[in-house]
Amino acid sequence: MATTLITGASSGIGAELARLFAAGGENLILVARSEEKLRELASTLEAKHGVRATVMVADLAKHDASEQLVQRLRDEKLLVDHLVNNAGFGALGDFASLPVERQADMLQVNVVTLTMLTRLLLPEMILRQRGGILNVGSIAAFQAGPHMAVYYATKAYVLSFTEALREELIGTPLHVTLLAPGPTSTGFGEDSGMEDLALFASGAMPVAEVAKAGFEGYLKNQDIVIPGWKNRLMVTSASFLPRIATRKLVGRLQRPSDSKTP
């Protein structure tokens, strides 16, 4: 039986992906900060699907989070077949005004921990010739994002990293997929401060639908999965517009009420 490790598994897309992998007969390693939520999810999935769900509480914003997590896996003799890098967060506001610590944590979770977990776990996947990487990005990856400058930049990194990794692994049976959702009904909107923006008010996709698209796309080894025709249209349209136009449009859509920029 294969094992899937999911970061940010306590809620949202991560929890829905856990349900899908468990339904497919996968053992799980559930990683997040909220032990209570993780244990409740693990208990439910074990009872429903007869799989083993291991809970690992971790703060992925810590600089050594990936090394500590992988050491715990080794100590417990757990091999990871599928890595789902789902953990991530954003923050709405001008770059010069948002707290330095929150932006540093964002870089750590969205970029550094994602990268290092992949680096530490991928060699064993290559050696065993099984498994793969599912990275959860965003349609934010396809253009600059004024008033969420760091978040958009981190997702551009995840897009580029995933595409390059996929190319390097051509010729192996490993799957490498990017799930790039648009606004989704999770806690992200509230946590990032975006829930009242037009992007979310115009209709966020159900989280179960987004997770299912990503799960099925990963099983098919698709390169990029963009759930929802509106999101696909936005990404396609952005590719035909000058970047100056897309960043001005996004800047207007995301301008916070207390922004100091014109």
Sequence and secondary structure as in RCSB ss.txt:
>XXXX:A:sequence
MATTLITGASSGIGAELARLFAAGGENLILVARSEEKLRELASTLEAKHGVRATVMVADLAKHDASEQLVQRLRD
EKLLVDHLVNNAGFGALGDFASLPVERQADMLQVNVVTLTMLTRLLLPEMILRQRGGILNVGSIAAFQAGPHMAV
YYATKAYVLSFTEALREELIGTPLHVTLLAPGPTSTGFGEDSGMEDLALFASGAMPVAEVAKAGFEGYLKNQDIV
IPGWKNRLMVTSASFLPRIATRKLVGRLQRPSDSKTP
>XXXX:A:secstr
  EEEEETTTSHHHHHHHHHHHHTT EEEEEES HHHHHHHHHHHHHHH   EEEEE  TTSTTHHHHHHHHHHH
TT   SEEEE       S TTTS HHHHHHHHIIIIIIHHHHHHHHHHHHHHHT  EEEEE  GGGGS  TTSHH
HHHHHHHHHHHHHHHHHHTTTSS EEEEE   SBSSSHHHHHT TTSHHHHT  B HHHHHHHHHHHHHTT SEE
  SHHHHHHHHHHHHS HHHHHHHHHHHH  TT    
